[in-house]
Amino acid sequence: MALEFKLPDIGEGITEGEIVKWLVNTGDTVKEDQPLVEIMTDKVTAEIPSPTAGVVQECRGKEGDVVDVGAVIVVIETTTAGVVSEVATKEPTVAAPQSASKPQARCTSPGTSSVLSGSGAKMLAAPATRKLARELGINLTTVAGTGPRGRITPDDVRGFSSSRPTLASGPLSTPSTVQGQESEKRVPFIGMRRRIGEHLVKSKHTAPHFAYVEEVDMTELVSLRQQLKGDAEAQGVKLTYLPFIAKAVISGLKAFPGLNSSLDDAKGELVYKNHYHLGIAAATDEGLIVPVVKFADQKNLYALASEIQDLSLRARNGQLKPHDVTGGTFTLTSIGSIGGLFSVPIINHPEVGIMGINKIEKRAVVRNNTIVIRNMMYLSICCDHRVVDGSEAALFVKHVVEYLQQPARLLI
């Protein structure tokens, strides 16, 4: 009998999902619980398993399509006893039997971001990874992937590049006179990157952003972190600066509740949150994801560090669940490890504020009319001007700075 498998309710109020990648072919024999398709819902990609064993007769929708929860996505021919058919009155379209001499039809669209190498093996890589490979002149089909399901990561590309032999120029080398040809590669704007783009456009079009930047002397905090690193490592915790900053921000949110709110446009209401769910932006091969530390105010320094570490790791490995990325009340985004002077991040709507954490560097500053070397950092904040005034944002940042410059207060 034919079973029409519908996109299940994944939870967290999800009503639709985007088909990121088909994992089966029409005509494939599948086992119960075998992954059929990758579906992305609100920045989380989940593998949808088969409800039964059988033969895939039809895949409905191509990669990049958005389908509603409850819509039929796969038709499976099954003879499993006890399986109730969900076939509608109208007979489903069934793929014609394929000749053994012809390759099976793939449940993908021509514009999929997964390509085939010369050996026929699937090569998985994010657009940013592909761009890096083009810049370095590397054919991705020659690179071994170390990411989930063999996905090629930027580190794989860099490692391959550094291992390649270089050709030394000698007296016999001559300039090339062959003119190059312009070329380009078009990749479907689907999946994670499209969802991120849609979210950012909505935020910029909905919330009038303003930015405020302040510097903070991190010298005492650098010293305190160094003192605590050994104890943290003994407990299996990697202690970065982020949990210290998170605790200072939570203190600031309690002092200035307008920063821990949202604006319900539909109802015309300001919603002040009495809980503190901190979003921690994490860079992945698929784009920027914001997992959320729930009830962050109830966690001590090491607990915050441990949870941030766990969420970041699961984000990079594609293991986050829908509840991991929902419910945030304020977001932190740290680019200090990359560099740059300061940043102007985009608000994670419907939140009303986001703080950018920038690099710590030694700079000459004046203290008591004397030039000294201190560890300095810039903090950037962007807010929704409909809800937060400039003075309120400035006072909030001042509060955070005071706690970071007197870090012992963070341990109380």
N, C-alpha and C positions, 0 to 999 in steps of 0.2 A: 504494500500500500504506500501511497505518497503522503509524506508529512510536510506540511508547510510550517517551517520554523520562523517564528516572529522575533524581532529584536526585543529582548527582554528588558524589563524595568531594572536598571542598574542601581537605582536608589538616588537619594539626595535630591529628589525633585527633577531628575533628568527627564526631558521629554523627547530628545532627539540625539542622534549621534552621527558622526561623519565616518564613512568607510575609508579607512586609511590604507589597508592592504588585505587582499584576499589570500588566504593560506591554503586553499584547496583549488583543484581544477574540476570542471564538470566531468563526470565520469569516474571521479576518484571514489574509491571505497574508503569510508571513514569509520572510526571506532567511536563508541560513546565517550564523551568528554574530550574528544580530539578537537583542538582549536580549529575553527572554521575561518574566522575573519577578525581583523583588528579594528575595533571601533573606538573613536576618540570622542569623549564627552567632557566638555569644560576643562580642557588641558590634561585630561587623564586618558591614556590609551590602554584599553583592556582587550584581552583575547576572549572572544565569545566561543564557548565550547559547543560541540554537537550534543543534542539531547538524546541521540540514539545512534546505533550503528546502521549503516546502509550505504547507498550509492548516491552521490551528489548528482541530481538531475538538472538543477538550475540555480544560478546565483543571480539575484536581482539587485541591480545597482552596480555602478562602477566606482572605482577608487576616486574619492573626492566628493561623491554624492552624500547629501545629508538625508537621513531617513528617520522617520518618527518611531518612537517606541510603540510596539504593537504591529508594525509593518512587516510583511513577509520579506525575508532576506535570502532564504535558502529553501529549496525543495529537495527533500531526501526520499529516495525510494527505499522502503524498509520492509522487512518481513518479520521483524521482531515481535514476538507475541506480547499482547497486552498494551501495545502502543496505540493510542487513540488518534485517528487521522484528523487533522485540522483542515482538510481540503475543503474549499468553498464549493458552492453549487457548480460554478464554472470550472471546467477542468484546467489545471495549470498547464502552462507551456512547458513541454518536456524536450530536452535536447535530443536530437536524432542520434541513433547509435553511431559510434565512430568506428571507422575501419581500423584494423590493427596497424595498417601501414601509415596512418595519419597521426600526427601528434595531437594530444588532447588539447581542447580549448582551455585557455587560462582565464580564470575569473578576474581579469583585470582590464583596465582601459588602456588604449595605446599610449596615454600620457603618464603612465605610472612612473614614480621616481626610482623604482627598482629596475635595474637593467640586467641583461645577461652578458656574461663574459664569453670569451671565445669557446670555453669548455662547456658552456651551458649552465654553469653554476650561478645562482643568484648573488648579486652584489648589493649590499645594503649600505647606504651612506646618506647622511643628512646633507641638505643643500650647502651648508657652510663648509662641510668637509669636502664636498666636491669642488667648491670654489677654491679652497686651499690647495687641493691637488692640481687644479688648473694653473694656479699661480706658480706652483713649484715644478710644473711640467711633468707630473706623475700620472701614469695610466693606472686608475684604481683597480683594474682587473689583475694587476700584479701585486697588490697589497693584501696582506692577510689581516682580517678584522679580528679584534679582540673584544668587541662589544657584545651586547646581548644578541643571540642568534647569528653571530658572526658579523655584526655591524661594524663597519670601518669607522674609527674615531679619528679626530684630528691628531691625537698622539701617535696613532698608527701611521698616518701620512708623514708626520714629522720624523718619526723613527726610521721609516723607509728612506726618506730623503737624505738623512744624515748618514745612512749606510751605503748610499750609492757612491761608486768611484767617480772622481772628478777627472775631466780631461784637461791635462796641462797644455797650455798654449806654447808652441815652440816656433822655431824660425821658419818652418814649412807651412804654418797656418796662414791663411789668407782670408781677408774679409769676404763674406758672402755677397754676391751681387744678385741673388735671387730675391725678388720681391715677394713678401708674404701676402697672404690673402686674409681679408677680414672674415671673421667667423664668430658665431655665437651659439650658445646652447640654451634652449628654453626648457624650464622645469615647471611642471604644474604647481600652481600656488594653492596647495591643499594641505590638509593635515594640521599639525601643530602651528606651523608658521602662519597659516591663514587665520586660525583661531586667535593667535596672539595679535595679528594685525587688526582684526575686527574689534577686539577688546580695547586696543589702544586708540583706535579711531573713535570709538564710542566715548571713551574717557575724555579725549581732547575736545570732542564736539559738545559734550554735555557739561563738563566742569571747567569753568574759567580758571586756569592755572596761574599761580604766582609762585616765585621762588625766593628763598632767603638763604644766605650762606653765612656761616660763622666759623671761626677757627677755634680749636681747642688744644690746650697743652696736655699732651698724653704722657708726659714724662713719668709722672707718678704711677699711672696705670701700667705703663710698659714695665716698670720695676715690679709692681704687684703681681702682674701676670707671670713674670719670670720666677718669682718666689713660689707661686702656686702650681706651676707646670709639672713639677716632679710628682707632687701629691696627686694631681689629676691623672697623670699617666699611670700611676700605680693603681688607680681605680678604673683604668681602661677608658679614660676620657681625654679627648684632644681639646685642650683649652685654647681657643682663639680669642680675639678681642670682641667678637660678636656677642657672646653672652653678657659681658660687662656692659656693652652698649645697650643691649636689650633691657637689662635691669634699669639702667638710667632712663631709658625711654618710657618704660612702664611707670616709673615714678613721675615723669613729666605728664603722662596721659592722665594720671590720677589727679594731678594738680590743675590740669587744663582739660577737662572732659570734652570740650568742643572738638578736640583733635581725635577723640575716640568715638566718633559718631558717623552717621550717614544721613543722606537726604533722600527720603522716599518721595520721588517726584510725582508718582501717581496719586498719592494721598496728600501731598503737600505737607509732610510732617518731618521734623527733625527727630532722628532716632538716636538717643544717647545710650551707649552700650555700658553696662555695668560689669562686663567681663572683658578680659584682655587677651585677644587671640592675635598673636603677632605673625604676620606673613614674613617669610624669609626668602627672598628671591634667590633662585638657584639656576645657574647656567648649565644647560645640557646640550647634547648633540642636536636635539630637536628644537631647541629654543629656550627662552626663559620661562621657568615654572616657579610658582609661588606657593610652596607648601606652608602650612600654618601650624604654629605651636599653640595649641589650645590651652587656655587658662595659664598663660605664661607667668602671671603674677604670683601663682601658687607654687612655683618651682624655684629651688635654690640654684646657685651659680652652676654647679656641676650637672644638675638635672637639665638645665637649659642647654648647656654645652652638649650633653649626650643626645638630647632630642634633636637639636639642630644638626648634629653630625649624622644621625640616623635618617632624618628626612632628606638631607642633601644627597646621601648615598643612594637612597631609594629613588630619588628624582632622577639621578644620572643613569640608574639601571632600569628605569621605566617601570618601577614597582609601586608607585603611589596609587592609592585608592581615591575615589571621589571625595570622601570625607576629609582626606588629607589636604585638599586644596580649596576648601570652602569655609566660609564663616569668619574670615579675617577681619579685624577691626582697624589695623594700622600695619604698614609694610616697611621693612628695612631692606635696602638693596646695597650690597657692598661690592665695590669695584676697586678697592684699595690695592688688592694684590696685582692688578693689571697696571695701575698707574694713573696718570692724569691729575690735574690740579683739583677740580671739583666737577660735579655732575648736576644735571637738572632732570631728574627722573619724572616719568609720567605716572600720575596717580592711578592706583589699582582700584578703579571704580567698582562699587559705590562707596569705598572708603573716601575720606576727605583729606588724607595726608599720607605722604611717603617720605622717608628720610634716606638720603644717599650718604653712604659711609665711604670716605676717600682714603687715599694713601697716607701713611704716617711716614714723615721724613724729618731728618734733623735739619733745623733751620736756625739762623742767628736771629735772636729776638732780644728785646730790651727788658730787663728786669732790674728794678731799683737803680735806674740810670746806668746800668751796666749791660754790655752786650754779652749774652751767654748762648750756648747751644742747647736747644730743647727739642724734644720729639713733638712735632706739631702735625695737626690734621685739620682738614676742613670738613664740616658737616653741612650738607645741603638738605633743604626741606622744600617740598612743593605741596601746596594746599589748594583746596577748592575754595575760591574767594567768595562763593555764595554763602559759605558756612563759617569760614575762618578768616578773621581780619589779620592784616599784616602784623599789628602789634601783638596779637595773641600768639601767632607763630613765633615771633621774635622772643617773647617771654618764655615760651615752651622750650625753644632751643637753648636759651640762657640757662634754664633749669637743668637741662640735660648736660650742658657743658660744666656747670658747677659740680654735678655728681661725678662726672668723668675726671675732673681735676682733683677731686677729693675721693678717690675710689674706695677708701676704707668704708665709706658710708654705704656702698653697694653691698657690703657683706653683713650689714646689720639686719 
